[in-house]
C-alpha cells in the first residue's frame, strides 16, 4: 500500500510516521562552522531536511548529489557512522524552540539548533549509541 510522502515546513512539529524506521544512511552537508543540509535514508525512503528562519523544512525523495549539494568550502559528514545508527531504528523526531532532536532506540541522539541572524545551524548535542 503506497504511503503519502512526508513533508514538513513547521516551527514546531514531530514526525511520528518515522518512528521505528531503520536508518541506512545519514549525511550532513557542512561548512567548517555550520550544518547546511541533511540527508537520511529510513527504510527505503530518502529524506532531505534543513533548518532556516526557525522552521524545519523536511521533504521526502532527494538523495545526496555532490555536484548539486556542495559549494566551495562544504563537505559531507557521515553522521550515521558518528552516531552509530546504521541499521538502527528511529525513536523520535521533534522540532521545538529552534531545536531539531533525532533520537534512536539504541540511545543515539542528535540535536541541531537553528542560529539567529544568519548564524546557521549547529550541532548542540551528538551522542553515539550506548
N, C-alpha and C positions, 0 to 999 in steps of 0.2 A: 504494500500500500504506500503510494508516494506521500511524502510529507511536505508541508509548506516550508520554503526557505526561511531561515532565521534572520531577521533584520531588526536592529535597534538603532535609535537615534534619540537617546534619552539622557536626562540629568541623573535620574535615579531609576534603576531597573535591576532585575535579575534575569537569569536565563535558565529556568528550571528544565527546559527541553533538553539541555545538555548534561544534566545530572546522570551519571552512570556511563557516559560516553567514554570510549577508550582513546587515549592520545597516541598518535603515531608520528607526529611531528609538531614542533613548536619553535618558531624562529621570530626574532625581532630584527628590525632594521634600526640601526642606531648610529648616532654620531659619537664623538668622544664623550659627550655630556648627556645627550637625551635619547630617549626611545622615540622613534618616528612612527613606526608602523609594526604591527604584529600579525603573524600568520600561525594558525593552529589547525591541525588535521585531527578531527574527532570522529571516530568510527570511519565512515567513508567520505564524510563531508569536510570540505576545506572552508575555513573562516578567515576573514581579514578584518582587523579592527584597529582603532586608534582612539586617543582622547584628544579633544580640542574644544576650547571655549567652555569647559566644564561639562561637556557631553561625551558619552560613549557612542562611537559610530561603529557598529558591528554589522557585517554583511557576509553572507554565505556565498561560496563559489569561486573565490580567487586563490590561486596558488602563487608562491613566490616566483618572481621573474627578475633576475639580476639586472637585465637590461632596462626594465621598466621601473624597478623599485629603488635602485641605488643611485644616489647623486654623489658627486665628489665629496670625499670625506666620510661616507657612510659605509657600513659593513653589516653583514648578517651576524647575529649572535644566536647560538644554539641553546635556547632555554630548556628544551627537552632534556638535553644532557645535563645542564647545570642543575636543574630541579630534580633529575632522575625520575621523569614521568613517562618515559616511553613504555607503552603498553600498560599504563596505569589509568585509572578512571577518575573522571571529574566528580568532585563532591558538590561544589557550589561556585557560581559566578555572580558577583554582586557589584553594582556601580552605585556608590553613595558618597556624598560630600567630596566630590572631585577625586575619589579613590576607586580604582577598579581592583577587586580582590578575586583571585582564582585560587581555589583550594582543591586538592586532590585527596583521594581516600587513603593514600599512603603517607599523608602528613605534609606533603609538599605544599608550599604556599607562595604566591607571587602577589605583591601589592604594588600597583602603579599609581602615581599621583600626577594629576594634571597641574602644570605650573600656571602661574598668573603672569599677565603682561608678556606673553610670548616667551616665557622661560622654557616651555616644553615639558614633556612627560619624563618623569624619573622613576626609577625603581626605589621604593621605600623599604620593601622587605622582599628578600629572596631566601626561602628556606627549602633546602633539599629534603627529600624523603627521609623518614626515620629508619 
